[in-house]
Amino acid sequence: MPAATAAAMVVEALRRDIVGGRFRPGARLKIQDLAARYAVSMMPVREALRHLDGERLVQLDAHRGATVRPVTVAFVRDLYGVRDALEGLLVERCAAVATDADVAAIAALATAWETAADRGDPHRLMEANRRFHEKINLVGDNAEALHLLSSGWPLILALRLRIGFGARRLDQIRAQHRALVDAIAARDPATARRVSAEHCASARDDLIAQLDRRGVIALAGRDDDPSVAGRDDDPSVAGRDDDPSVAGRDDPAQPPGTAPP
């Protein structure tokens, strides 16, 4: 298998394993173990880890090596702060320029999300949410904002699939999506931006509450947790400062416009 093909396969497989919860936040990712798991040599694993570092699913550290990025309250707040700024810009622009066909498509995607929520399938729910926000953001038409918005969301997706939502969060999302559709249909950029900010803030607060309730934030990334501690004498750990194969970073390939609720 060509090296590039093998690296792409490891990216997909490791991303799927992280998103599926097989590797918890803070868990060490040893190159030798991953190479054995995915039946490849160590070089494609190194390439995959650099790529997923760019997606912020993985963290490369000179001493600790590669770990699944740990979660802190500050990280979640910062990530949603970026989302608030970027999605506010995009939804405001969307409300200003959306055609009737755009509005109809956005409304249909909101309905598709509601159907997925009623069925209780978390994977379909997250995919429906991605498509809803992606359509709004694409109509907003700012390529740089879309690129920046994609960074960090694979980790949030992984966490949402693991911990779910608070008791009233899905009802909140349903109402907020409909309010966004109404503001865009009314060609009201100011209201669309206000609703987007409320949607983002409530998503942030719910995620932090669920993480705290499950103990994820409290435990992730602790220096005394043996599951995340690195060993400087372990040559299989990715990201050591004496390993030239981990220098640099690939551009993230996360589809633009995604936004877990």
SEBA-219703 format. One record per residue (C-alpha): residue number from 1; residue in three letters; x, y, z. Coordinates in steps of 0.02 Angstrom, whole numbers, padded with zeros to 5 digits. Example, Ala and Ser with C-alpha at 12.3 -4.5 7.8 and 13.67 -1.06 7.14 Angstrom:
% residues 2
n 1&res ALA&xx 00615&yy -00225&zz 00390
n 2&res SER&xx 00684&yy -00053&zz 00357
***
This chain:
% residues 261
n 1&res MET&xx 00000&yy 00000&zz 00000
n 2&res PRO&xx 00073&yy 00172&zz -00047
n 3&res ALA&xx 00126&yy 00276&zz 00104
n 4&res ALA&xx 00001&yy 00415&zz 00066
n 5&res THR&xx -00141&yy 00290&zz 00051
n 6&res ALA&xx -00090&yy 00204&zz 00213
n 7&res ALA&xx -00080&yy 00371&zz 00305
n 8&res ALA&xx -00253&yy 00419&zz 00243
n 9&res MET&xx -00322&yy 00251&zz 00300
n 10&res VAL&xx -00247&yy 00276&zz 00474
n 11&res VAL&xx -00317&yy 00453&zz 00483
n 12&res GLU&xx -00492&yy 00387&zz 00447
n 13&res ALA&xx -00477&yy 00238&zz 00563
n 14&res LEU&xx -00400&yy 00334&zz 00709
n 15&res ARG&xx -00523&yy 00477&zz 00689
n 16&res ARG&xx -00665&yy 00351&zz 00692
n 17&res ASP&xx -00594&yy 00267&zz 00848
n 18&res ILE&xx -00573&yy 00433&zz 00939
n 19&res VAL&xx -00746&yy 00495&zz 00889
n 20&res GLY&xx -00818&yy 00326&zz 00938
n 21&res GLY&xx -00742&yy 00338&zz 01111
n 22&res ARG&xx -00615&yy 00196&zz 01094
n 23&res PHE&xx -00479&yy 00318&zz 01147
n 24&res ARG&xx -00531&yy 00436&zz 01287
n 25&res PRO&xx -00471&yy 00616&zz 01304
n 26&res GLY&xx -00298&yy 00614&zz 01378
n 27&res ALA&xx -00259&yy 00436&zz 01322
n 28&res ARG&xx -00083&yy 00405&zz 01255
n 29&res LEU&xx -00066&yy 00355&zz 01074
n 30&res LYS&xx 00091&yy 00250&zz 01049
n 31&res ILE&xx 00153&yy 00232&zz 00872
n 32&res GLN&xx 00198&yy 00049&zz 00888
n 33&res ASP&xx 00029&yy 00004&zz 00960
n 34&res LEU&xx -00064&yy 00101&zz 00826
n 35&res ALA&xx 00041&yy 00025&zz 00688
n 36&res ALA&xx -00004&yy -00149&zz 00751
n 37&res ARG&xx -00187&yy -00103&zz 00772
n 38&res TYR&xx -00204&yy -00038&zz 00594
n 39&res ALA&xx -00080&yy -00160&zz 00515
n 40&res VAL&xx 00035&yy -00028&zz 00441
n 41&res SER&xx 00214&yy 00029&zz 00468
n 42&res MET&xx 00254&yy 00168&zz 00590
n 43&res MET&xx 00279&yy 00304&zz 00458
n 44&res PRO&xx 00094&yy 00314&zz 00406
n 45&res VAL&xx 00048&yy 00322&zz 00591
n 46&res ARG&xx 00164&yy 00471&zz 00616
n 47&res GLU&xx 00087&yy 00558&zz 00466
n 48&res ALA&xx -00088&yy 00522&zz 00530
n 49&res LEU&xx -00048&yy 00591&zz 00702
n 50&res ARG&xx 00018&yy 00753&zz 00626
n 51&res HIS&xx -00141&yy 00769&zz 00524
n 52&res LEU&xx -00255&yy 00739&zz 00673
n 53&res ASP&xx -00153&yy 00863&zz 00774
n 54&res GLY&xx -00206&yy 00988&zz 00642
n 55&res GLU&xx -00387&yy 00937&zz 00672
n 56&res ARG&xx -00357&yy 00959&zz 00860
n 57&res LEU&xx -00411&yy 00781&zz 00895
n 58&res VAL&xx -00232&yy 00737&zz 00943
n 59&res GLN&xx -00103&yy 00835&zz 01041
n 60&res LEU&xx 00083&yy 00815&zz 01004
n 61&res ASP&xx 00201&yy 00857&zz 01145
n 62&res ALA&xx 00391&yy 00850&zz 01145
n 63&res HIS&xx 00396&yy 00757&zz 01311
n 64&res ARG&xx 00230&yy 00669&zz 01329
n 65&res GLY&xx 00213&yy 00614&zz 01148
n 66&res ALA&xx 00044&yy 00596&zz 01064
n 67&res THR&xx -00117&yy 00598&zz 01164
n 68&res VAL&xx -00301&yy 00620&zz 01128
n 69&res ARG&xx -00325&yy 00804&zz 01163
n 70&res PRO&xx -00381&yy 00829&zz 01343
n 71&res VAL&xx -00533&yy 00935&zz 01382
n 72&res THR&xx -00537&yy 01085&zz 01498
n 73&res VAL&xx -00670&yy 01214&zz 01532
n 74&res ALA&xx -00557&yy 01347&zz 01457
n 75&res PHE&xx -00535&yy 01246&zz 01298
n 76&res VAL&xx -00724&yy 01223&zz 01277
n 77&res ARG&xx -00757&yy 01407&zz 01311
n 78&res ASP&xx -00623&yy 01463&zz 01190
n 79&res LEU&xx -00686&yy 01346&zz 01055
n 80&res TYR&xx -00864&yy 01408&zz 01072
n 81&res GLY&xx -00802&yy 01587&zz 01079
n 82&res VAL&xx -00725&yy 01561&zz 00907
n 83&res ARG&xx -00884&yy 01478&zz 00847
n 84&res ASP&xx -00990&yy 01623&zz 00910
n 85&res ALA&xx -00885&yy 01751&zz 00815
n 86&res LEU&xx -00873&yy 01653&zz 00653
n 87&res GLU&xx -01050&yy 01585&zz 00646
n 88&res GLY&xx -01119&yy 01755&zz 00693
n 89&res LEU&xx -01029&yy 01829&zz 00544
n 90&res LEU&xx -01089&yy 01691&zz 00428
n 91&res VAL&xx -01270&yy 01686&zz 00484
n 92&res GLU&xx -01283&yy 01876&zz 00474
n 93&res ARG&xx -01220&yy 01870&zz 00296
n 94&res CYS&xx -01335&yy 01723&zz 00257
n 95&res ALA&xx -01488&yy 01821&zz 00314
n 96&res ALA&xx -01435&yy 01966&zz 00204
n 97&res VAL&xx -01407&yy 01869&zz 00043
n 98&res ALA&xx -01511&yy 01708&zz 00054
n 99&res THR&xx -01624&yy 01672&zz -00093
n 100&res ASP&xx -01796&yy 01594&zz -00076
n 101&res ALA&xx -01719&yy 01428&zz -00129
n 102&res ASP&xx -01586&yy 01445&zz 00008
n 103&res VAL&xx -01719&yy 01478&zz 00139
n 104&res ALA&xx -01820&yy 01328&zz 00083
n 105&res ALA&xx -01665&yy 01216&zz 00090
n 106&res ILE&xx -01619&yy 01279&zz 00265
n 107&res ALA&xx -01797&yy 01251&zz 00326
n 108&res ALA&xx -01797&yy 01074&zz 00255
n 109&res LEU&xx -01633&yy 01036&zz 00345
n 110&res ALA&xx -01707&yy 01100&zz 00508
n 111&res THR&xx -01851&yy 00979&zz 00483
n 112&res ALA&xx -01728&yy 00838&zz 00446
n 113&res TRP&xx -01640&yy 00875&zz 00611
n 114&res GLU&xx -01806&yy 00865&zz 00703
n 115&res THR&xx -01842&yy 00697&zz 00623
n 116&res ALA&xx -01672&yy 00632&zz 00678
n 117&res ALA&xx -01701&yy 00698&zz 00854
n 118&res ASP&xx -01870&yy 00612&zz 00864
n 119&res ARG&xx -01791&yy 00447&zz 00811
n 120&res GLY&xx -01659&yy 00459&zz 00948
n 121&res ASP&xx -01512&yy 00411&zz 00836
n 122&res PRO&xx -01361&yy 00513&zz 00895
n 123&res HIS&xx -01259&yy 00487&zz 00737
n 124&res ARG&xx -01401&yy 00541&zz 00623
n 125&res LEU&xx -01437&yy 00684&zz 00740
n 126&res MET&xx -01259&yy 00750&zz 00729
n 127&res GLU&xx -01254&yy 00727&zz 00540
n 128&res ALA&xx -01419&yy 00820&zz 00521
n 129&res ASN&xx -01353&yy 00960&zz 00630
n 130&res ARG&xx -01194&yy 00969&zz 00526
n 131&res ARG&xx -01292&yy 00985&zz 00365
n 132&res PHE&xx -01407&yy 01119&zz 00437
n 133&res HIS&xx -01265&yy 01231&zz 00496
n 134&res GLU&xx -01159&yy 01193&zz 00344
n 135&res LYS&xx -01295&yy 01258&zz 00228
n 136&res ILE&xx -01314&yy 01419&zz 00326
n 137&res ASN&xx -01126&yy 01443&zz 00332
n 138&res LEU&xx -01102&yy 01407&zz 00147
n 139&res VAL&xx -01234&yy 01536&zz 00102
n 140&res GLY&xx -01138&yy 01655&zz 00215
n 141&res ASP&xx -00997&yy 01635&zz 00089
n 142&res ASN&xx -00834&yy 01668&zz 00182
n 143&res ALA&xx -00705&yy 01535&zz 00140
n 144&res GLU&xx -00582&yy 01587&zz 00275
n 145&res ALA&xx -00716&yy 01584&zz 00410
n 146&res LEU&xx -00770&yy 01411&zz 00353
n 147&res HIS&xx -00593&yy 01348&zz 00363
n 148&res LEU&xx -00565&yy 01417&zz 00538
n 149&res LEU&xx -00733&yy 01355&zz 00598
n 150&res SER&xx -00691&yy 01176&zz 00555
n 151&res SER&xx -00542&yy 01168&zz 00675
n 152&res GLY&xx -00579&yy 01084&zz 00840
n 153&res TRP&xx -00752&yy 01019&zz 00801
n 154&res PRO&xx -00705&yy 00835&zz 00779
n 155&res LEU&xx -00661&yy 00831&zz 00964
n 156&res ILE&xx -00826&yy 00912&zz 01013
n 157&res LEU&xx -00917&yy 00787&zz 00901
n 158&res ALA&xx -00827&yy 00645&zz 00989
n 159&res LEU&xx -00878&yy 00713&zz 01159
n 160&res ARG&xx -01060&yy 00738&zz 01108
n 161&res LEU&xx -01072&yy 00560&zz 01045
n 162&res ARG&xx -01002&yy 00499&zz 01211
n 163&res ILE&xx -01099&yy 00605&zz 01334
n 164&res GLY&xx -01256&yy 00661&zz 01242
n 165&res PHE&xx -01359&yy 00812&zz 01292
n 166&res GLY&xx -01445&yy 00881&zz 01445
n 167&res ALA&xx -01628&yy 00841&zz 01475
n 168&res ARG&xx -01695&yy 00999&zz 01392
n 169&res ARG&xx -01557&yy 01032&zz 01266
n 170&res LEU&xx -01641&yy 00951&zz 01115
n 171&res ASP&xx -01798&yy 01055&zz 01142
n 172&res GLN&xx -01686&yy 01210&zz 01151
n 173&res ILE&xx -01600&yy 01163&zz 00988
n 174&res ARG&xx -01766&yy 01134&zz 00902
n 175&res ALA&xx -01828&yy 01307&zz 00952
n 176&res GLN&xx -01664&yy 01392&zz 00910
n 177&res HIS&xx -01652&yy 01311&zz 00739
n 178&res ARG&xx -01828&yy 01368&zz 00700
n 179&res ALA&xx -01788&yy 01544&zz 00760
n 180&res LEU&xx -01636&yy 01546&zz 00647
n 181&res VAL&xx -01741&yy 01491&zz 00498
n 182&res ASP&xx -01871&yy 01625&zz 00536
n 183&res ALA&xx -01739&yy 01763&zz 00550
n 184&res ILE&xx -01657&yy 01710&zz 00386
n 185&res ALA&xx -01826&yy 01699&zz 00299
n 186&res ALA&xx -01867&yy 01874&zz 00362
n 187&res ARG&xx -01699&yy 01936&zz 00294
n 188&res ASP&xx -01660&yy 02000&zz 00470
n 189&res PRO&xx -01470&yy 01991&zz 00497
n 190&res ALA&xx -01472&yy 02067&zz 00671
n 191&res THR&xx -01598&yy 01942&zz 00738
n 192&res ALA&xx -01509&yy 01799&zz 00652
n 193&res ARG&xx -01346&yy 01847&zz 00736
n 194&res ARG&xx -01430&yy 01864&zz 00907
n 195&res VAL&xx -01511&yy 01692&zz 00892
n 196&res SER&xx -01346&yy 01618&zz 00834
n 197&res ALA&xx -01259&yy 01689&zz 00988
n 198&res GLU&xx -01393&yy 01616&zz 01102
n 199&res HIS&xx -01379&yy 01448&zz 01014
n 200&res CYS&xx -01191&yy 01447&zz 01035
n 201&res ALA&xx -01195&yy 01499&zz 01218
n 202&res SER&xx -01324&yy 01370&zz 01267
n 203&res ALA&xx -01227&yy 01234&zz 01174
n 204&res ARG&xx -01069&yy 01284&zz 01268
n 205&res ASP&xx -01155&yy 01285&zz 01437
n 206&res ASP&xx -01240&yy 01117&zz 01407
n 207&res LEU&xx -01079&yy 01034&zz 01350
n 208&res ILE&xx -00983&yy 01098&zz 01502
n 209&res ALA&xx -01123&yy 01040&zz 01617
n 210&res GLN&xx -01126&yy 00866&zz 01540
n 211&res LEU&xx -00937&yy 00851&zz 01545
n 212&res ASP&xx -00936&yy 00904&zz 01727
n 213&res ARG&xx -01076&yy 00782&zz 01770
n 214&res ARG&xx -00980&yy 00638&zz 01688
n 215&res GLY&xx -00815&yy 00692&zz 01767
n 216&res VAL&xx -00731&yy 00712&zz 01598
n 217&res ILE&xx -00665&yy 00887&zz 01627
n 218&res ALA&xx -00610&yy 00848&zz 01804
n 219&res LEU&xx -00506&yy 00697&zz 01751
n 220&res ALA&xx -00440&yy 00736&zz 01578
n 221&res GLY&xx -00259&yy 00787&zz 01561
n 222&res ARG&xx -00207&yy 00769&zz 01744
n 223&res ASP&xx -00019&yy 00755&zz 01766
n 224&res ASP&xx -00041&yy 00615&zz 01893
n 225&res ASP&xx -00151&yy 00510&zz 01780
n 226&res PRO&xx -00046&yy 00361&zz 01720
n 227&res SER&xx -00154&yy 00341&zz 01566
n 228&res VAL&xx -00086&yy 00504&zz 01495
n 229&res ALA&xx 00089&yy 00511&zz 01565
n 230&res GLY&xx 00229&yy 00503&zz 01437
n 231&res ARG&xx 00397&yy 00418&zz 01453
n 232&res ASP&xx 00548&yy 00505&zz 01379
n 233&res ASP&xx 00636&yy 00337&zz 01354
n 234&res ASP&xx 00496&yy 00262&zz 01250
n 235&res PRO&xx 00544&yy 00272&zz 01065
n 236&res SER&xx 00368&yy 00226&zz 01009
n 237&res VAL&xx 00289&yy 00386&zz 01075
n 238&res ALA&xx 00246&yy 00511&zz 00939
n 239&res GLY&xx 00299&yy 00692&zz 00950
n 240&res ARG&xx 00465&yy 00679&zz 01041
n 241&res ASP&xx 00581&yy 00824&zz 01007
n 242&res ASP&xx 00716&yy 00706&zz 00942
n 243&res ASP&xx 00600&yy 00628&zz 00813
n 244&res PRO&xx 00614&yy 00725&zz 00648
n 245&res SER&xx 00465&yy 00633&zz 00576
n 246&res VAL&xx 00341&yy 00732&zz 00681
n 247&res ALA&xx 00398&yy 00906&zz 00636
n 248&res GLY&xx 00268&yy 01016&zz 00555
n 249&res ARG&xx 00084&yy 00989&zz 00529
n 250&res ASP&xx -00032&yy 00944&zz 00387
n 251&res ASP&xx -00178&yy 01056&zz 00346
n 252&res PRO&xx -00338&yy 00991&zz 00425
n 253&res ALA&xx -00459&yy 00910&zz 00304
n 254&res GLN&xx -00616&yy 00924&zz 00409
n 255&res PRO&xx -00763&yy 00972&zz 00296
n 256&res PRO&xx -00798&yy 01159&zz 00312
n 257&res GLY&xx -00948&yy 01228&zz 00400
n 258&res THR&xx -00974&yy 01089&zz 00526
n 259&res ALA&xx -01038&yy 01136&zz 00698
n 260&res PRO&xx -01093&yy 01011&zz 00830
n 261&res PRO&xx -01235&yy 01080&zz 00937
***
